[in-house]
Amino acid sequence: MEQDKKKKKVAFNIIKNDPTDGHGGYGVGALSLENISPVFIDVNEGEAFVDIGAMHARSTVEKGIKFLPNKEDVPNGKPFWLVWVTIDRKAEGPYYAGVTACEMTVDREIRRGYKSLPEHVNKMDKSLKRHIMVDHMDVPSKGVLMNFLKNHNADMWNNSGAELKTGLLES
């Protein structure tokens, strides 16, 4: 009897495949999180890596850090880019359809960091909607991201649009 009174946990549903499935009812217009990946760029190290934990702000970069909304409050923060990469398919094959970058800094010593949660959510949404937003990234980080995407899958890079390629090549 006591177990029945326990609160039901709220679960987040990730809708897979085609959310409409032809019925036109519940789920119409919902975006699938199935084809998006969070890629971190460690600016100082010049490295890129995928950390799926970022989908729920639980990546290795974010764990144990209290994030503050003002960059000035974390003056010694190590810079990172969190890049939302969405993959889609066209006649030629899969390609990088949406790529958007968000700034983040982390100071492990004081366990504080800077990120704008609304920006992260909006950029994830923009990536899901097939936008390319990399112009604000620093030039070395653009090169790291470009090499990472090429090395991850050269065919997907070759199938990707000119906007992504020129956006990452521009200085």
C-alpha positions in Angstrom: 0.0 0.0 0.0 2.9 2.4 0.9 4.4 1.9 -2.6 1.2 2.9 -4.3 1.5 6.3 -2.7 5.0 7.0 -4.0 5.2 9.8 -6.6 5.3 8.7 -10.2 8.5 9.7 -11.9 8.2 12.0 -14.8 10.0 10.5 -17.8 11.3 12.3 -20.8 10.2 10.6 -24.0 12.5 10.7 -27.0 10.3 10.1 -30.0 12.1 7.9 -32.5 11.7 7.5 -36.3 8.9 9.4 -38.0 6.9 11.0 -35.2 3.8 11.4 -37.4 3.8 7.9 -38.8 1.1 8.9 -41.2 -1.7 9.3 -38.5 -1.5 13.1 -38.1 -2.3 13.0 -34.4 -0.1 13.1 -31.3 3.5 13.9 -32.1 2.9 15.9 -35.3 5.7 18.4 -35.6 7.8 16.9 -32.9 11.5 16.7 -33.6 13.4 13.5 -33.2 16.6 13.5 -31.0 17.7 10.3 -32.7 20.1 11.9 -35.2 21.8 14.6 -33.1 25.1 14.3 -31.3 26.9 16.7 -29.0 30.5 17.2 -30.0 32.9 19.1 -27.6 35.8 21.1 -28.8 38.5 21.6 -26.2 39.9 24.9 -27.4 43.2 24.8 -25.5 44.0 21.1 -26.5 42.7 21.4 -30.1 40.7 18.2 -29.7 37.1 17.2 -30.5 35.1 14.4 -28.9 31.5 13.2 -28.6 29.9 13.0 -25.2 26.3 11.9 -25.3 25.9 12.9 -21.7 25.6 16.5 -22.9 22.1 15.7 -24.1 21.1 16.1 -20.5 23.9 18.4 -19.3 25.7 15.4 -17.8 28.9 15.3 -19.9 32.3 14.8 -18.4 33.0 18.5 -19.0 29.8 19.5 -17.2 29.8 17.1 -14.2 30.5 18.6 -10.8 30.4 22.1 -12.2 27.9 24.8 -11.1 27.2 27.0 -14.2 26.8 30.7 -13.8 25.1 33.0 -16.3 27.9 35.6 -16.4 31.2 34.8 -18.2 33.0 37.4 -16.0 32.2 35.3 -12.9 34.5 32.5 -14.3 37.7 34.5 -15.3 40.0 31.5 -15.4 37.6 29.2 -17.2 38.9 26.7 -19.8 37.2 27.4 -23.1 35.0 24.7 -24.8 32.6 24.7 -27.7 29.6 22.4 -27.5 28.6 21.7 -31.1 25.2 20.1 -31.9 25.6 18.0 -35.0 22.5 16.7 -36.7 22.7 14.0 -39.4 20.1 13.6 -42.2 19.9 11.6 -45.4 19.4 12.6 -49.0 19.7 10.7 -52.3 23.5 10.8 -52.2 23.5 9.4 -48.7 23.8 10.7 -45.1 25.3 14.2 -44.4 25.8 16.8 -41.7 22.6 18.7 -41.9 22.7 20.9 -38.9 25.8 22.2 -37.0 25.5 24.8 -34.3 28.1 25.8 -31.7 27.7 27.1 -28.2 30.3 28.7 -26.0 31.2 27.2 -22.6 33.9 27.7 -20.0 34.9 25.5 -17.0 37.1 26.2 -14.1 37.6 22.8 -12.4 39.6 24.3 -9.5 36.7 26.4 -8.2 34.0 24.0 -9.7 32.3 26.8 -11.6 31.6 27.4 -15.3 29.9 29.6 -17.7 27.2 28.7 -20.2 24.0 30.2 -21.3 21.4 27.4 -21.0 18.9 29.2 -23.2 21.6 29.5 -25.9 22.4 25.8 -25.6 18.7 24.8 -26.0 18.1 27.2 -28.9 21.2 26.0 -30.7 20.2 22.4 -30.3 16.8 23.3 -31.7 18.5 25.2 -34.6 20.7 22.1 -35.4 17.6 19.9 -35.4 16.0 22.2 -37.8 19.0 21.9 -40.2 20.8 25.3 -39.5 24.5 25.9 -39.8 25.8 28.3 -37.2 29.6 28.3 -36.8 30.6 31.8 -37.9 31.2 32.9 -34.3 33.7 30.2 -33.6 37.5 30.9 -33.3 39.5 29.9 -36.4 41.5 27.1 -34.8 38.3 25.5 -33.3 36.7 25.6 -36.8 39.6 23.6 -38.1 39.4 21.1 -35.3 35.7 20.6 -36.0 36.2 20.3 -39.7 38.9 17.7 -39.3 36.7 15.8 -36.8 33.7 15.7 -39.1 35.8 14.7 -42.1 37.6 11.9 -40.1 34.4 10.7 -38.5 32.9 10.0 -42.0 34.4 11.4 -45.2 31.3 10.5 -47.2 29.0 12.5 -44.9 31.4 15.4 -45.1 31.4 15.2 -48.9 27.6 15.0 -49.0 27.3 18.1 -46.8 26.3 21.5 -48.1 28.6 24.3 -49.1 27.4 26.5 -46.2 29.0 24.1 -43.6 32.2 23.7 -45.6 32.7 27.5 -46.2 31.6 28.3 -42.7 34.4 26.1 -41.3 37.0 27.3 -43.8 36.4 31.0 -43.3 38.7 32.8 -41.0 
